[in-house]
Amino acid sequence: LAHLIMAWDGTREPASLDGHIEPYQPAWLIDSLIADPLLILGPDGAYHPALATSWTSSPEADAWTFTLRDDVTFQDGTPFDAEAVKYNVERILAPETQSAEMAAQIGPVDHIEVVDATTVTLHYKVPWVTVLDAFRRVPIWSPTAVEKWGLHDFAKHLVGAGPFTLSEWAPNDHVTVEKWDGYGGWNSISDHAGPAHLDRVTIQFISEEAVLG
């Protein structure tokens, strides 16, 4: 069993692991193990495909169209498609999610058009040029799992389409994720196209500086 254990400063433990609600770096790093985004910012400074294979904008940058992979399912078997992307964006923008930061990054969406199963267009109220930078941070969750667990309980039962599944989050102690054998290597900048080499990753939150050091 290949098990990586990492020690994190306990003061940096996210209040929620759900990146739609907690859009800051600690949650984002944990979410990146569990959920692939639509696109990746590579070390070359360019955006690369992940769950989206390509994207275009209107000349005025007030409509952004994403073409999606057609071979992805979430870890619970739910299909990844344009409806799932629409669901995720609408969840972030919904006032009850209280996702002010992430919603601000996505911007003033007027409406979301599902063109077909693998094509979704975000129509904006004004030109919005930072769309790609926002969506490299947005974890795409299984709508089925979100509906099953509800707004706040979902943070302990995250279901994405990333290389690891959430095994356990014990607040003030640790987060453990386990290899998902169904992962297809959808992050295009990874040299390894398939399930992770590691079987398990544990992030241990340690608040005592002497122990952490």
C-alpha positions in Angstrom: 0.0 0.0 0.0 1.6 3.3 -1.1 0.4 5.8 1.5 1.6 9.4 1.5 1.1 11.3 4.8 1.6 15.1 4.8 1.6 17.5 7.7 -0.2 20.7 7.4 -0.4 23.7 9.7 -3.6 23.2 11.5 -4.5 26.9 11.4 -4.8 26.5 7.6 -7.5 23.8 7.7 -10.4 24.9 5.6 -13.7 25.6 7.3 -15.3 23.5 4.5 -13.7 21.2 2.0 -16.3 22.2 -0.6 -14.5 24.6 -2.9 -17.8 26.2 -4.0 -18.2 27.5 -0.5 -14.6 27.8 0.6 -12.7 29.1 -2.5 -9.3 29.6 -0.9 -6.0 27.7 -1.5 -6.1 25.0 1.2 -9.5 23.8 0.1 -8.6 24.2 -3.5 -5.5 22.0 -3.1 -7.5 19.2 -1.4 -10.3 19.5 -3.9 -7.7 19.1 -6.7 -7.2 15.5 -5.5 -10.9 14.7 -5.7 -12.3 16.8 -8.6 -10.8 17.8 -11.9 -11.7 21.3 -13.2 -12.7 22.3 -16.7 -9.1 23.4 -17.5 -5.6 23.6 -16.0 -3.1 26.4 -15.9 0.2 24.7 -16.9 3.7 25.5 -15.8 4.1 27.2 -19.2 1.6 29.8 -18.2 -1.0 28.6 -20.8 -4.4 27.0 -20.2 -4.7 23.3 -21.0 -7.7 21.0 -21.3 -9.0 18.9 -18.4 -12.8 18.1 -18.3 -13.2 20.6 -21.2 -11.4 19.8 -24.4 -11.6 23.4 -25.8 -13.2 26.8 -25.3 -14.0 29.9 -27.3 -15.4 33.3 -26.6 -17.5 35.7 -28.6 -15.7 38.7 -30.0 -17.1 40.8 -27.2 -16.1 38.2 -24.5 -19.7 38.2 -23.2 -20.3 34.5 -24.2 -18.0 31.6 -23.5 -18.5 28.2 -24.9 -16.9 25.1 -23.5 -16.6 21.8 -25.4 -16.6 18.9 -22.9 -15.1 15.4 -22.8 -17.6 12.7 -23.6 -15.9 9.8 -21.8 -16.1 10.9 -18.1 -18.3 9.8 -15.2 -18.1 11.1 -11.7 -16.9 8.7 -8.9 -20.6 7.7 -8.2 -21.3 6.8 -11.8 -23.2 10.0 -12.6 -22.3 11.2 -16.2 -20.2 14.3 -16.6 -21.9 16.5 -19.2 -23.1 20.0 -20.0 -26.0 19.7 -17.5 -23.5 18.9 -14.8 -21.5 22.0 -15.6 -24.6 24.1 -15.6 -25.6 22.6 -12.3 -22.3 23.4 -10.7 -22.2 27.0 -12.0 -25.8 27.7 -10.9 -25.0 26.2 -7.4 -22.1 28.6 -7.0 -24.1 31.6 -8.1 -27.2 30.7 -5.9 -27.4 33.1 -2.9 -28.0 30.2 -0.5 -24.6 28.7 -1.3 -23.0 31.9 0.1 -20.2 31.6 -2.3 -19.4 35.3 -2.6 -15.8 34.9 -3.6 -16.2 32.1 -6.1 -19.3 33.7 -7.5 -17.4 36.9 -8.0 -14.6 35.1 -9.8 -17.1 33.4 -12.2 -18.7 36.8 -12.8 -22.1 38.2 -13.8 -23.6 35.3 -15.7 -26.9 36.1 -17.3 -27.9 32.6 -18.2 -26.3 29.2 -19.1 -27.2 27.5 -22.3 -26.9 23.7 -22.7 -26.2 23.5 -26.4 -25.9 19.7 -26.4 -24.5 17.0 -24.1 -20.9 18.1 -24.6 -21.3 21.8 -25.2 -22.3 24.5 -22.7 -22.3 28.3 -23.2 -22.1 30.9 -20.4 -23.8 34.1 -21.5 -22.6 37.2 -19.5 -24.4 40.5 -18.7 -21.1 42.3 -19.6 -17.8 41.3 -21.2 -15.9 39.0 -18.8 -12.3 38.3 -19.7 -11.2 36.3 -16.6 -13.4 33.3 -17.2 -10.6 30.8 -17.8 -8.7 31.8 -14.7 -11.9 31.3 -12.6 -12.7 27.9 -14.0 -9.2 26.5 -13.4 -10.2 26.8 -9.7 -13.7 25.5 -9.8 -14.1 21.9 -8.7 -16.8 20.1 -10.7 -18.9 18.0 -8.4 -21.5 15.3 -9.1 -24.9 16.8 -9.1 -26.3 13.5 -7.8 -24.1 13.6 -4.7 -24.7 17.3 -4.0 -28.5 16.6 -4.1 -28.1 13.5 -1.9 -26.1 15.2 0.9 -27.3 18.7 0.8 -25.5 22.0 0.9 -23.5 21.6 4.1 -23.2 17.8 4.6 -21.8 17.4 1.1 -18.4 18.8 2.3 -17.8 15.4 4.1 -19.0 13.4 1.1 -17.4 15.1 -1.9 -17.8 13.3 -5.2 -15.9 14.6 -8.2 -14.1 13.1 -11.2 -10.5 13.4 -9.9 -7.9 10.8 -9.2 -8.9 10.2 -5.5 -12.1 9.7 -3.6 -12.7 11.3 -0.2 -12.4 8.6 2.4 -12.7 10.7 5.6 -12.6 14.2 6.8 -12.1 14.4 10.6 -12.1 18.2 11.4 -9.2 19.4 13.4 -7.4 16.1 12.7 -7.0 14.8 9.1 -8.3 14.3 5.6 -7.8 11.0 3.9 -8.4 10.3 0.2 -8.0 7.0 -1.6 -7.1 6.1 -5.2 -10.0 6.0 -7.7 -9.4 3.1 -10.1 -11.9 4.7 -12.6 -9.8 7.8 -13.1 -8.9 8.3 -16.8 -6.1 10.8 -16.5 -8.2 13.8 -17.7 -5.7 16.4 -16.5 -3.9 16.9 -19.8 -0.6 18.3 -18.3 0.0 15.1 -16.3 2.6 12.7 -17.8 0.6 9.8 -16.2 -2.7 9.0 -18.0 -4.6 6.7 -15.6 -5.2 6.0 -11.9 -2.8 7.5 -9.4 0.3 5.6 -8.4 -0.5 6.3 -4.7 -3.2 4.3 -3.0 -3.9 6.8 -0.3 -3.0 10.3 0.8 -3.5 11.6 4.3 -3.2 15.3 5.2 -2.7 15.6 9.0 -3.6 18.9 10.5 -1.1 19.9 13.3 -1.6 23.0 15.3 1.5 22.7 17.6 4.4 24.4 15.8 7.0 22.3 17.6 5.3 19.1 16.4 4.8 20.4 12.9 8.5 21.3 12.6 
